[in-house]
Amino acid sequence: MNSPPSAAAISVIIPAYNRAPVLGRALDSVLAQGAPPGEVIVADDGSSDATAELVRRRYPDCRYLRQPNRGVSAARNLGLRAARGDWIALLDSDDAWLPGKLAAQIAQLRREPELRVCHTEEIWIRNGTRVNAMKKHAKQGGWIYRHCLPLCVISPSSVLLHRSVFETAGEFDETLPACEDYDLWLRICARMPVAFVAEPQIIKHGGHPDQLSRQHWGMDRFRVRALARALSELPLDAEDRQATAATLVQKAQILAQGADKRGKTQQAADYRALAARYRVDLL
């Protein structure tokens, strides 16, 4: 069993790439926690804007790490490898925590000391306006692997987890340009249950043009890769394996139809072959 979390044992990791206009909001929300975390790490993914100057001038107590531009997964992993805390909290540079976020998660994990992962409910702001999440985005705790299959249901900005989780499930996959969080949650949630704080503890800001979800078409392309990896690598029981295969087949068939409409004949054939390969798991 892990030692109960305390704020001093938490390392906060904030990846950033040319987000100087909003990074201060994220950092301020961390510093506004009732009990400050042990350390705050800004993992700069090769920014060409004023990110470095912002951290140096306004947040001198934060640790600033920099790498050539390699993507958000590499930036998070950079922070993970440098972190000193036993517990890791992630925060995307365009999001913000509510003031009691860490305290609520610490309390939840003390009530469930056998758990190593905790996430929270969230508030969505899109283009400055609050929006309601759809039912498919509903969040919960416990053994949620199958709940994770259709799409990402854990927000990186909400998660607090023991560093041993990464030793068990692995780090973020740096080969995935998007849906890297979806891939990691599959690897984690197939192995362990998670705690959940039902009250919103973070604000997710969306609608801006540099969101990953707006930079890549067909996000299910990356989810299909993660699902295939899950079927080949994860310790799935028969029901989880069948649910995973069914999700992969469904997504691959939709991707094939989309490729047909765009005249991508070979791509459509590849996705149909992928669906056929995993359809045998449904027999």
C-alpha positions as CSV (number, residue, x, y, z in Angstrom):
1,M,0.0,0.0,0.0
2,N,1.2,3.5,-0.8
3,S,1.8,6.1,1.8
4,P,-1.3,8.5,2.1
5,P,-0.8,11.5,-0.2
6,S,0.1,14.9,1.2
7,A,0.5,18.1,-0.7
8,A,4.2,18.2,0.0
9,A,4.6,14.8,-1.7
10,I,3.0,16.0,-5.0
11,S,4.8,17.0,-8.1
12,V,2.7,19.0,-10.6
13,I,3.7,18.7,-14.3
14,I,2.6,21.3,-16.8
15,P,3.6,20.7,-20.4
16,A,3.6,23.8,-22.5
17,Y,4.2,24.7,-26.1
18,N,3.8,28.4,-27.1
19,R,1.1,28.9,-24.4
20,A,2.6,32.0,-22.7
21,P,-0.8,33.8,-22.9
22,V,-2.6,31.2,-20.8
23,L,0.2,29.4,-18.9
24,G,0.0,32.0,-16.1
25,R,-3.7,31.1,-15.5
26,A,-2.7,27.5,-15.0
27,L,0.2,28.3,-12.7
28,D,-1.8,30.7,-10.6
29,S,-4.5,28.0,-10.1
30,V,-1.8,25.6,-8.8
31,L,-0.4,28.3,-6.4
32,A,-3.9,29.1,-5.2
33,Q,-4.3,25.6,-3.7
34,G,-4.9,25.7,0.1
35,A,-1.8,23.5,0.7
36,P,0.8,24.1,-2.1
37,P,2.3,21.1,-3.8
38,G,5.9,20.0,-3.2
39,E,7.1,21.2,-6.6
40,V,5.7,22.6,-9.9
41,I,7.4,21.7,-13.1
42,V,6.9,23.5,-16.4
43,A,8.0,21.1,-19.2
44,D,8.6,23.4,-22.2
45,D,8.2,21.6,-25.5
46,G,10.5,23.9,-27.5
47,S,8.4,27.0,-27.3
48,S,9.4,30.0,-29.4
49,D,7.2,32.5,-27.5
50,A,7.7,34.1,-24.1
51,T,7.1,30.9,-22.0
52,A,10.6,30.8,-20.6
53,E,10.6,34.5,-19.7
54,L,7.1,34.2,-18.1
55,V,8.2,31.4,-15.8
56,R,11.5,33.1,-14.9
57,R,10.0,36.5,-14.2
58,R,6.7,35.6,-12.5
59,Y,7.2,32.1,-11.2
60,P,10.8,31.8,-10.1
61,D,10.1,29.0,-7.6
62,C,8.8,26.7,-10.4
63,R,11.2,24.2,-12.0
64,Y,11.6,25.0,-15.7
65,L,12.7,22.2,-18.1
66,R,13.1,22.6,-21.8
67,Q,13.4,20.2,-24.7
68,P,13.3,20.5,-28.5
69,N,9.7,20.3,-29.8
70,R,8.7,16.6,-29.6
71,G,5.1,16.7,-28.6
72,V,3.0,16.8,-25.4
73,S,3.8,13.2,-24.5
74,A,7.5,13.7,-24.6
75,A,7.1,16.9,-22.5
76,R,5.0,15.1,-19.9
77,N,7.5,12.3,-19.8
78,L,10.3,14.8,-19.4
79,G,8.6,16.1,-16.3
80,L,7.8,12.7,-15.0
81,R,11.4,11.6,-15.1
82,A,12.6,14.7,-13.3
83,A,9.8,14.8,-10.7
84,R,10.8,14.3,-7.0
85,G,7.4,13.6,-5.5
86,D,5.8,10.3,-4.8
87,W,2.5,11.6,-6.3
88,I,2.1,13.1,-9.7
89,A,-0.5,15.7,-10.7
90,L,-0.9,16.7,-14.4
91,L,-2.2,20.0,-15.6
92,D,-2.5,21.1,-19.3
93,S,-1.3,24.6,-19.8
94,D,-4.7,25.9,-21.1
95,D,-6.7,24.5,-18.2
96,A,-7.0,25.6,-14.5
97,W,-7.7,24.0,-11.2
98,L,-10.3,25.1,-8.7
99,P,-8.8,26.1,-5.3
100,G,-9.7,22.9,-3.5
101,K,-8.7,20.4,-6.1
102,L,-5.7,18.8,-4.5
103,A,-7.3,18.8,-1.0
104,A,-10.4,17.0,-2.4
105,Q,-8.2,14.3,-4.0
106,I,-6.0,13.9,-1.0
107,A,-9.1,13.4,1.1
108,Q,-10.6,10.9,-1.4
109,L,-7.4,8.9,-1.5
110,R,-7.2,8.8,2.2
111,R,-10.7,7.3,2.3
112,E,-9.6,4.7,-0.3
113,P,-5.9,4.1,0.6
114,E,-5.7,1.0,-1.6
115,L,-6.1,3.1,-4.8
116,R,-3.3,4.8,-6.6
117,V,-5.2,7.0,-9.1
118,C,-7.8,9.7,-8.6
119,H,-9.6,11.9,-11.1
120,T,-12.3,14.5,-10.8
121,E,-15.4,16.0,-12.4
122,E,-14.8,19.1,-14.5
123,I,-16.3,22.3,-15.9
124,W,-16.1,22.9,-19.6
125,I,-15.6,26.4,-21.0
126,R,-15.6,26.6,-24.8
127,N,-14.8,30.0,-26.5
128,G,-15.6,31.7,-23.2
129,T,-19.0,30.0,-22.6
130,R,-19.8,27.2,-20.2
131,V,-21.1,24.1,-21.9
132,N,-22.6,20.9,-20.5
133,A,-20.8,17.7,-21.1
134,M,-22.7,15.0,-23.1
135,K,-23.7,11.8,-21.5
136,K,-20.9,9.9,-23.3
137,H,-18.4,12.0,-21.4
138,A,-19.8,11.0,-18.0
139,K,-17.1,10.2,-15.4
140,Q,-17.0,7.6,-12.6
141,G,-14.7,5.6,-10.4
142,G,-13.9,2.0,-9.8
143,W,-13.0,-0.5,-12.5
144,I,-13.7,1.7,-15.5
145,Y,-11.7,0.0,-18.3
146,R,-14.8,-0.7,-20.5
147,H,-16.0,2.8,-19.8
148,C,-12.7,4.1,-21.3
149,L,-13.1,2.3,-24.6
150,P,-15.3,4.6,-26.7
151,L,-13.3,7.8,-25.9
152,C,-11.2,9.5,-23.3
153,V,-13.1,9.8,-20.0
154,I,-10.2,10.9,-17.7
155,S,-8.9,14.4,-18.2
156,P,-5.1,14.7,-17.7
157,S,-5.7,18.0,-15.9
158,S,-7.8,16.2,-13.3
159,V,-5.6,13.2,-12.5
160,L,-3.5,12.6,-9.4
161,L,-1.6,9.3,-9.3
162,H,1.2,7.6,-7.5
163,R,4.4,7.5,-9.5
164,S,4.4,3.6,-9.2
165,V,1.5,3.6,-11.6
166,F,3.9,4.6,-14.4
167,E,6.2,1.8,-13.4
168,T,3.3,-0.6,-13.8
169,A,1.6,0.8,-16.9
170,G,4.4,2.7,-18.6
171,E,4.7,6.4,-19.6
172,F,2.9,8.4,-22.3
173,D,3.4,7.0,-25.8
174,E,5.5,9.5,-27.6
175,T,4.7,8.0,-31.0
176,L,1.0,9.0,-30.8
177,P,0.5,12.6,-32.0
178,A,-2.9,12.7,-30.2
179,C,-5.1,10.5,-28.0
180,E,-2.0,9.7,-26.0
181,D,-4.0,10.2,-22.8
182,Y,-6.7,7.7,-24.0
183,D,-3.9,5.1,-24.6
184,L,-2.5,5.6,-21.1
185,W,-5.8,5.4,-19.4
186,L,-6.5,2.1,-21.1
187,R,-3.2,0.7,-19.9
188,I,-3.8,1.9,-16.3
189,C,-7.5,1.1,-16.0
190,A,-7.1,-2.4,-17.3
191,R,-4.8,-3.0,-14.3
192,M,-6.4,-1.1,-11.4
193,P,-9.5,0.7,-10.2
194,V,-9.5,4.5,-9.8
195,A,-10.9,6.9,-7.3
196,F,-13.2,9.7,-8.4
197,V,-14.2,13.1,-6.9
198,A,-17.7,13.8,-8.1
199,E,-17.6,17.6,-7.6
200,P,-15.9,19.6,-10.3
201,Q,-12.3,20.5,-9.5
202,I,-10.9,21.7,-12.8
203,I,-11.9,24.1,-15.6
204,K,-11.2,22.9,-19.1
205,H,-10.8,25.6,-21.7
206,G,-11.5,24.6,-25.3
207,G,-12.2,26.0,-28.7
208,H,-8.8,27.6,-29.3
209,P,-7.1,26.6,-32.6
210,D,-4.0,25.0,-31.1
211,Q,-5.9,22.2,-29.3
212,L,-4.6,18.8,-30.4
213,S,-8.2,17.6,-31.1
214,R,-8.5,20.4,-33.7
215,Q,-5.1,19.8,-35.3
216,H,-5.7,16.2,-36.4
217,W,-8.6,14.8,-38.4
218,G,-10.0,11.4,-37.6
219,M,-9.0,11.1,-33.9
220,D,-10.2,7.5,-33.9
221,R,-7.1,6.7,-36.0
222,F,-5.0,7.0,-32.9
223,R,-7.6,5.3,-30.7
224,V,-7.6,2.3,-33.0
225,R,-3.8,2.1,-32.6
226,A,-4.2,2.2,-28.8
227,L,-6.9,-0.5,-28.9
228,A,-4.8,-2.8,-31.0
229,R,-2.0,-2.3,-28.5
230,A,-4.4,-3.1,-25.7
231,L,-5.4,-6.4,-27.3
232,S,-1.8,-7.5,-27.8
233,E,-0.3,-6.3,-24.5
234,L,-2.8,-5.8,-21.7
235,P,-3.9,-8.5,-19.2
236,L,-7.5,-8.5,-20.3
237,D,-10.1,-11.0,-19.2
238,A,-12.4,-12.5,-21.8
239,E,-15.1,-9.9,-21.4
240,D,-12.7,-7.0,-21.5
241,R,-11.0,-8.5,-24.5
242,Q,-14.3,-8.9,-26.4
243,A,-15.4,-5.3,-25.5
244,T,-12.0,-4.0,-26.7
245,A,-12.2,-5.9,-30.0
246,A,-15.8,-4.8,-30.6
247,T,-14.8,-1.2,-30.1
248,L,-11.8,-1.5,-32.4
249,V,-13.9,-3.2,-35.2
250,Q,-16.6,-0.5,-35.0
251,K,-14.1,2.3,-35.1
252,A,-12.1,0.7,-38.0
253,Q,-15.2,0.2,-40.0
254,I,-16.2,3.9,-39.6
255,L,-12.7,5.0,-40.6
256,A,-12.9,2.7,-43.7
257,Q,-16.1,4.4,-44.7
258,G,-14.6,7.8,-44.2
259,A,-11.6,6.8,-46.3
260,D,-13.9,5.6,-49.1
261,K,-15.6,9.0,-49.2
262,R,-12.3,10.8,-49.5
263,G,-11.2,8.4,-52.3
264,K,-8.5,6.8,-50.1
265,T,-9.0,3.3,-51.5
266,Q,-5.9,1.7,-49.9
267,Q,-6.5,3.3,-46.6
268,A,-10.1,2.0,-46.6
269,A,-8.8,-1.5,-47.4
270,D,-6.3,-1.3,-44.6
271,Y,-9.0,-0.4,-42.0
272,R,-11.3,-3.2,-43.3
273,A,-8.4,-5.7,-43.0
274,L,-7.8,-4.5,-39.4
275,A,-11.5,-4.9,-38.6
276,A,-11.5,-8.4,-40.0
277,R,-8.4,-9.3,-38.1
278,Y,-10.0,-8.5,-34.7
279,R,-13.5,-9.6,-35.6
280,V,-12.4,-13.2,-34.7
281,D,-12.2,-12.0,-31.0
282,L,-16.0,-11.5,-31.2
283,L,-16.8,-15.1,-32.2
